Amino acid sequence: MMDRFEAMRTLVAAVDSGSLSAASRSLAVPLPTISRRISDLETHLGSRLMVRTSRRLTLTEAGEAFTAVARRLLDDLADAERAASGEYREPRGELVVTAPIMFGKLHVAPIVHAFLAAYPLVSARLILSDQVVDLIEARVDVAIRIGSLPDSRLIGRQVGHVRWIACASPDYLARHGTPADPDALSDHDCIAFEVPQAHRNWTFGSGASERTVPIRPRFSVNTADTVVEAAAAGLGIARLMSYQTAAAIADGRLVPILRRWDDRPTPVNLIHPPQPVQPLKRRAFLDFIAPRLSLALAQIEGTFDKA
């Protein structure tokens, strides 16, 4: 008799790994068994779930719908197993966290390190990316997102905010002058931050006072820390998030400008998928990171109050 859970687990492994042979290796199950389980499942359902070619697996429409349901059922089963084994009584297991690259390096990674020191039965995988990571697909426990959250079934908790900051080196401002308003940027060299695409227009203000001005990039690059270094070297005016420029402004390498036009706070949220029984490792991490991240964000804001 077919074991439905084993069949679903096999199907999900095949989809995630991209082939039956890869699923065989990941599950440590012979390839003929993998193939038979999926064939038996298709026969039981009376529907083709996937199209198999020599290079890849492609889910049919029925296969996509069934795989999504299978994932949820397997997650619920895993929750029940963790509850029975005691994971919900003491934090344990792998914690998966994602955050933007520079924010993650500066502020999230040190908190994760401290969390691991406090909870020795937990391991962590930190995914740093400036692209939006699919929390369900990547099995992420907690994501740090900067910006307004779209309506979704994800659960969010705001821990603070950051701001856009235009800045330049003291040397650049001494040579070229300080722009009095955003329109004056047309007379200045600027540095474009190209992630995920080139920002050749900067938007200042909000509501009725919002204005978008074109910039003239003297230098373009796709990492924030390189933008900071280029601005500190006097190549032009940069515009980045406050957490990206705070250290260089605190040590005097950069000077914030156009402050009265950069007045829109951008929220920073901790988000996670809903779950009937939330793993203790996630609850413990949320309680651990929330106050520490709030303090770090308040200190960043204080840097600009002093500047």
Secondary structure as UniProt FT lines:
FT   HELIX           4..17
FT   HELIX           20..27
FT   HELIX           31..45
FT   STRAND          50..52
FT   STRAND          57..59
FT   HELIX           61..85
FT   TURN            86..89
FT   STRAND          93..99
FT   HELIX           101..103
FT   HELIX           104..108
FT   HELIX           109..118
FT   TURN            120..121
FT   STRAND          122..128
FT   TURN            135..139
FT   STRAND          142..146
FT   STRAND          155..168
FT   HELIX           170..176
FT   HELIX           182..187
FT   STRAND          190..193
FT   STRAND          201..204
FT   HELIX           207..209
FT   STRAND          211..214
FT   STRAND          217..221
FT   HELIX           224..232
FT   TURN            233..234
FT   STRAND          237..241
FT   HELIX           242..250
FT   TURN            251..252
FT   STRAND          255..257
FT   HELIX           259..261
FT   STRAND          265..272
FT   HELIX           280..306
//
